[in-house]
Amino acid sequence: MSIVNHCFRLASRPVGLPKRSDWTYGAEPVREPGEGELLVEVLCVSLDPAMRGWMNEAKSYMPPVGIGEVMRAGGAGRVVSSRHPGFAPGDHVTGSFGVQRYAVVDGKGVLKVDPAFASLPVYLGTLGAPGMTAYFGLLDTGQAKAGDTVVVSAAAGAVGMVVGQIAKIKGCRAVGIAGGPEKCRFIVQELGFDAAVDYKAEDVKEALRQHCPRGLDVYFDNVGGDILDAALTRLARGARIVICGAISQYNRTGPAKGPSNYLALLVQRASMKGMLVFDYADRYAEAAREMAGWMAAGKLKSCEDVVKGLETFPDALLKLFRGENLGKLVLQVAPASAPETRSAALP
Ligand SMILES: NC(=O)c1ccc[n+]([C@@H]2O[C@H](COP(=O)([O-])OP(=O)(O)OC[C@H]3O[C@@H](n4cnc5c(N)ncnc54)[C@H](OP(=O)(O)O)[C@@H]3O)[C@@H](O)[C@H]2O)c1
């Protein structure tokens, strides 16, 4: 077997927004899988805000990507060959496959998925890590219950769109904060949120006062910075703030902007807690089953924004930081111009 891989390797640690020269893109031979390993043809790469953090040297919840290593990324693909008892050629799988065409992996964290139920991009979004983040962040960390007012930022993104919909399924009032009229229309009209705040055009504090007259019981924070500060001013008694992410801070070159209105936690006997989806790995199957049920029943919609061509990775990733994605951002490895056989292979 002589298969050629194409991959992005980290070349330098970015300052501010990553640029193409922070990676090298090259071709190299694929090695045969060893005992207990499998070879996966990566069909879709998950583009996630966390990738920016993994490029930093700083200590975090997982080690940084080393200089010269293949850029870490979740992905979905098809097993080409396997020396692992749990996987056979032709199986569709998700896992941490990196920004590359082919991955040789040991099976840890690799999950089989059914492309007849949902397309591969859905398994990277609503039925993947972002969906799990929304589910456990809202219901476990946020303790959302019927009658609560739930506010979520980056509401038209992979995590946020699921948070608002699960909030509705659970009988909450869902208010989304998003950038621009198109996203705000989408979350209300297509996804069933009760209200939307366009943070690029409105005074967020004032808009939250209007849409959350009794205050907010859960604030699911994906962005940090000024929006977190504004949400702090509208807490109901006993509110829970879920610190899921802080995308507004990921490309900062100075210190992160922390909340100055934190004393609202004291006044409202509220709490603010970080959550990491990986801590729930042993409960993914349970959540995925319930969410798949909601999808089948038409209660939970999924939206993916698919960009084509592995080589476009550096520019495609920036869409997250420019707010250019609607729903889950996925990179389809095959270019737009690939022969029909190749693109038809993408379930
Ligand atoms: N804790 C965990 O385990 C976990 C797991 C997955 C994701 N996360 C976090 O969840 C958040 C959302 O991730 P995602 O994958 O769902 O991404 P996403 O929401 O699909 O995409 C990112 C969105 O963030 C918004 N944004 C970008 N820059 C911003 C800024 N300066 N201020 C305000 N909003 C900004 C943009 O939407 P607008 O156009 O609306 O600005 C953009 O579309 C991220 O913070 C991510 O790190 C955490």
The ligand as an SDF file (V2000), in Angstrom:
LIG
                    3D

 48 52  0  0  0  0  0  0  0  0999 V2000
  -15.9560   23.9160   27.5390 N   0  0  0  0  0  0  0  0  0  0  0  0
  -16.0070   23.0240   26.5610 C   0  0  0  0  0  0  0  0  0  0  0  0
  -15.8780   21.8200   26.7700 O   0  0  0  0  0  0  0  0  0  0  0  0
  -16.2440   23.5040   25.1690 C   0  0  0  0  0  0  0  0  0  0  0  0
  -16.5030   22.6040   24.1150 C   0  0  0  0  0  0  0  0  0  0  0  0
  -16.7790   23.1240   22.8420 C   0  0  0  0  0  0  0  0  0  0  0  0
  -16.7600   24.5040   22.6430 C   0  0  0  0  0  0  0  0  0  0  0  0
  -16.4680   25.3260   23.6760 N   0  0  0  0  0  0  0  0  0  0  0  0
  -16.4890   26.7750   23.5150 C   0  0  0  0  0  0  0  0  0  0  0  0
  -17.7960   27.1480   23.1180 O   0  0  0  0  0  0  0  0  0  0  0  0
  -17.7390   28.3530   22.3690 C   0  0  0  0  0  0  0  0  0  0  0  0
  -18.4950   28.1710   21.0730 C   0  0  0  0  0  0  0  0  0  0  0  0
  -17.8180   27.1810   20.2850 O   0  0  0  0  0  0  0  0  0  0  0  0
  -18.4690   26.6580   18.9250 P   0  0  0  0  0  0  0  0  0  0  0  0
  -17.6630   25.5140   18.4830 O   0  0  0  0  0  0  0  0  0  0  0  0
  -19.9230   26.5130   19.1050 O   0  0  0  0  0  0  0  0  0  0  0  0
  -18.1680   27.8770   17.9530 O   0  0  0  0  0  0  0  0  0  0  0  0
  -19.2540   28.6950   17.1250 P   0  0  0  0  0  0  0  0  0  0  0  0
  -20.1620   29.3520   18.0980 O   0  0  0  0  0  0  0  0  0  0  0  0
  -19.8420   27.8090   16.0780 O   0  0  0  0  0  0  0  0  0  0  0  0
  -18.3800   29.7800   16.3690 O   0  0  0  0  0  0  0  0  0  0  0  0
  -17.8200   30.8150   17.0420 C   0  0  0  0  0  0  0  0  0  0  0  0
  -18.7510   32.0540   17.0800 C   0  0  0  0  0  0  0  0  0  0  0  0
  -18.2970   32.9140   18.0980 O   0  0  0  0  0  0  0  0  0  0  0  0
  -18.7170   34.2170   17.8110 C   0  0  0  0  0  0  0  0  0  0  0  0
  -17.6190   35.1670   18.0380 N   0  0  0  0  0  0  0  0  0  0  0  0
  -16.4030   35.1660   17.4390 C   0  0  0  0  0  0  0  0  0  0  0  0
  -15.6640   36.1950   17.9130 N   0  0  0  0  0  0  0  0  0  0  0  0
  -16.4470   36.8430   18.8330 C   0  0  0  0  0  0  0  0  0  0  0  0
  -16.2530   37.9750   19.6630 C   0  0  0  0  0  0  0  0  0  0  0  0
  -15.1070   38.6700   19.6390 N   0  0  0  0  0  0  0  0  0  0  0  0
  -17.2680   38.3590   20.4690 N   0  0  0  0  0  0  0  0  0  0  0  0
  -18.4370   37.6850   20.4850 C   0  0  0  0  0  0  0  0  0  0  0  0
  -18.6770   36.5890   19.7220 N   0  0  0  0  0  0  0  0  0  0  0  0
  -17.6930   36.1860   18.9160 C   0  0  0  0  0  0  0  0  0  0  0  0
  -19.1380   34.2380   16.3430 C   0  0  0  0  0  0  0  0  0  0  0  0
  -20.5430   34.3660   16.3010 O   0  0  0  0  0  0  0  0  0  0  0  0
  -21.2220   35.8310   16.1500 P   0  0  0  0  0  0  0  0  0  0  0  0
  -21.3060   36.0880   14.6930 O   0  0  0  0  0  0  0  0  0  0  0  0
  -22.5210   35.6390   16.8130 O   0  0  0  0  0  0  0  0  0  0  0  0
  -20.3000   36.8070   16.8210 O   0  0  0  0  0  0  0  0  0  0  0  0
  -18.7220   32.8880   15.8270 C   0  0  0  0  0  0  0  0  0  0  0  0
  -19.5590   32.4160   14.8130 O   0  0  0  0  0  0  0  0  0  0  0  0
  -16.2590   28.6820   22.2160 C   0  0  0  0  0  0  0  0  0  0  0  0
  -15.8890   29.5970   23.1970 O   0  0  0  0  0  0  0  0  0  0  0  0
  -15.5910   27.3420   22.4560 C   0  0  0  0  0  0  0  0  0  0  0  0
  -14.2560   27.4900   22.8940 O   0  0  0  0  0  0  0  0  0  0  0  0
  -16.2150   24.8500   24.9240 C   0  0  0  0  0  0  0  0  0  0  0  0
  1  2  1  0
  2  3  2  0
  2  4  1  0
  4  5  1  0
  4 48  2  0
  5  6  2  0
  6  7  1  0
  7  8  2  0
  8  9  1  0
  8 48  1  0
  9 10  1  0
  9 46  1  0
 10 11  1  0
 11 12  1  0
 11 44  1  0
 12 13  1  0
 13 14  1  0
 14 15  2  0
 14 16  1  0
 14 17  1  0
 17 18  1  0
 18 19  2  0
 18 20  1  0
 18 21  1  0
 21 22  1  0
 22 23  1  0
 23 24  1  0
 23 42  1  0
 24 25  1  0
 25 26  1  0
 25 36  1  0
 26 27  1  0
 26 35  1  0
 27 28  2  0
 28 29  1  0
 29 30  1  0
 29 35  2  0
 30 31  1  0
 30 32  2  0
 32 33  1  0
 33 34  2  0
 34 35  1  0
 36 37  1  0
 36 42  1  0
 37 38  1  0
 38 39  2  0
 38 40  1  0
 38 41  1  0
 42 43  1  0
 44 45  1  0
 44 46  1  0
 46 47  1  0
M  CHG  2   8   1  16  -1
M  END
$$$$
